[in-house]
Amino acid sequence: MVACSILVAVIARAAWNYNMLQRMVEEFLSMYDRDGDVSLSLSELSKLLGANGVQLAEDQVSILFGSVDCAGDGFDKDELSRIITITSDIPKASKSMQSIDAASRGIWIDGVLIAFSVAGVLYMVSKSMKAKERMVAQSFKHAIEKSRMMKAIEELEADSQKCMQNVASLQHQLETLEAESPSPANEAAKLKLGEKLETSNSQLEAAKQALERKVGELQEKAKEEAVRHAEMVQRLTSCVKGIEAFSGAAKPGSQLQEKGAD
């Protein structure tokens, strides 16, 4: 949005300068176009130049600017603009002619600004698009990793639940045997249940540790993803700032425009 505003501002300024130049040249042309054919003869051009500080006879005008009149039908608006630009550097040239020359140069400067603005906008948009694509790709990758990790955690939770149920069952069986009258068979069964209970407790502890590791990995991934997103946001912000840097070119009084005007 910012980039488009800058580009529109530069193009609008160029269009305004172009219209001003055309209007000034048309005023010159209409003042000295005695026969109303929207072009100047050698005599009319000589009078225009003489009235604006450039004293040249008709034959001198023909020698100096005859090649500008390509069609040989008189000097039209565009050809007159070229002649004014050429003669405006003469010290005695009028301020009106110098103003036309300044407006003409301003159009060239605006053209350069537009070219730079377009190039800058395209570069920033391309950079921004690439950053967004990387963000989407990384987000998709992390989403897959997270999905796999969540599935592993769910499996570990199921294993933990199974181990806890097994431990609870073994403890209940052991308590039942302890409540019965002592006997060799009873003692053997209690010993066997004790071994199973110890194994189940070990399995439960292992499942707990595995679950804690997976949770820790998931938390670490979340931190890494947050850092990546922060870096991407910073890159996108730098792109926006880079685009905004072009706004100085579109504002009247900027250093680049002041140099061009000089």
N, C-alpha and C positions, 0 to 999 in steps of 0.2 A: 504494500500500500504506500509506504513511504517512498520507495523507488519510483513508482508510477507518478506520484505527486511531483517529485523532483524533475523527472523527464518531461512531464506536461508543462511545468513551469518554464523550463529551458526552451521548449518548442514554442510556447506562447510568447516568450520574450523575443525569439527569433522572428516570429510572424509579425509582431508589433514593429520591430525594427525594419523589416522588409516593407511593410505598409507605409511607414514613415518615409523611407527612402523613395518609394514610388511616388508618393504624394509630393515630395519636394521637387523631384525631377519633372513631374507633370506640371507643377506651377511654373518652373523655369521654361518649359516647352511652350506652354500656353501664352506666356508673356511675350515671346519673340516669334511665335508662329503666326505671321501676318496673313497668310493665305488660308489658314485653317485646315491644312492637309495632314496635321498631326506629325509633322516632320519639319526639320529646319534646313533651309538651303545654306550654301556657303556664306552668303551675305548675312542671313539671319544668325547663323552660328558666330560669325565674326562680330556682329553687334552684341550678342549675348556675352561673349568672352570679354569684349572691350568694356562693357558695362560692369563687369565683375573683376576688373583689374588686370586682365590678360589682353594686352593690346597686340592684335595680329591682323594683318591685311588679309583679304580674301585669298590671294594667291598663296600666302603663308599657311593659312588654314587648310587649303587644298593639299599642299605639300605634306604638312604634318599629320593631318587627320583624314585625308582622302581614302586611305586604305580601310578606315573604320567603317565607312559607308559601303558595306559589301555589295548591296544591290544597286547602288548608284541612284537611288530614288530619294535622297535626302537623309538627314540624321534623325532616326526615330528615338523613342524614349530610352531604349537600352543602349544605343550607340552614344547618345548624349551623356548618359550616366558614365560610360567608360571615358569619354573625353574630359568630363568634369573631374573624375578621379585622377586622370593624368595631370591635368593643369592645376589642381588644387594645391600642389606642393610649391608652386611659384609664390614667393614672399608677398607679392602684391595681390594675390587672389583674394576675393571677397570672403567674408565669414560664411555667407550662404553656401558658397562652393565648398569651403572647408567642412561645413556641417554635413553636406551630402557625402563627402569623402569619409568623414568619421562614421556616418551611418552605414556606409558600404563596408568599411572595415569591421564595424560591429557585427554585421551579418556573418562575416567570415569567422569571427571569434565565436559567435553563437553556434555556427556549424561545428567548430572544434569541440565546444562544450557539449553539444548534442552527441557527437561521436564518442566522447569520453564517458558521458552519462550512460549511453546505451551499452558500451563495453563494460562499464562498472556494474550496471544493473544485471546484465547477463552473467557476469562473473559471480556476483553475490547470489543471484538466484540459483546458479549452478552449484555453488558451494553449499547453499542452504539445502538444496534438494539432496545432494550427496550425504549431508549430515543427517537429514531426516531418514534417508534410505538405510544408512548405517544404524540409526536408532531403531528403526522398525525391524531390521534383520537381527540385531542383538536382542531386542525384546522378544522376538519370536523364538530365538535360540534359548533364551533364559526361560521362556514359558514352557518349552519342551523339557528342559532340565528340571524345572520346578515340578512339572507334572510327573516326571519319572521319580523324582525324589519323594514327592507326596505319596506316590504309589508304594514305594519302598517303606516309607514310614507307616502307612496303613497295614502293610504286611507284617512289619515288626510289632505293631500294636496288636494285631490278631494273634501273633505268636506269643506275645506277652500275656494276653488274656487267657490263651490256652494253657500256658505254663502256670498262671495263677490258679486257674480252675483245677489243674492237675495237683498242685501243691495243696490246695484246700481239700481236695478229695482224699489225698494220702494222709493228711493230718487228721481228718475225720475218721479214716479207717484205723489209724494208729491209736487214736483216743478210744475207739470202740474196743480194740484188743486190750488196751490197758485196763479198761473197766471190767473185763472178763477175768475169770479165775486163772491164775498162773498155771501153765502147762508147757511141756517141751515143744509141742506144736505151736502153742501160742507165742512162745519166745522166738521160735524160728521165724514165724510170720512177722513178728514185730521187727526183728532184725532185717528181714527182707524189705519191709515197708520203710524202715529208716534209711536203707541204702537208696531206695527209689526217691524218697523225699529229699535226700541230699543231692542226688542227681538233678531232680526237678528244680531245686533252689539254685543250683549252679546254672542251669539253663535259663531260669528266670533272670538271674543277675546278668548273664551274657546278653539276653534280649534287651534288658534295661540299658546296658552300656551301649549297645548298637543303636538303640533308639535315641539316646542322648547324643551320640556322634552324628546321626542323621539330622537331628534338630539343629545341632551346632553348625553343620554344613549348610543347612537351609538358611540359617541366620546370616552366615558369612556371605552366601550368595546374594542375599537381599541387600547387605551392605555394599557389596561390589556393584550390584545393579544400580543402587542409589547414587554411587559415585560416578558411574558411567553416565547416568541420566544428567547428573549435575554438570559433567564435562560437556555433554551434548548441548545442554541449555546454554552453557558459556560460549560454545562455538557459534550457536545460532544468534546469541546476543551480539557477539563480535561481528557477525555478518550484518545485522541490523545497524550497528554503529558505523560499519564501513559504508553502508548505503547512505546513511545520514550525512556522512562526510561530503557527499556530492551536493548536498543542499547548499553549501556555500557558493558553488558555481552558479546556482540558479538565483541567488539573491543579489539585488543591485548593490553596488559598492563593495563587492568582494575583491580580494587582492588580484585574482586572475583577471577579472573584468576591468579593474582599474589599470592594470598593465596593458591590456588590449586597447583600452581607450587612449592611453598615452601613445 
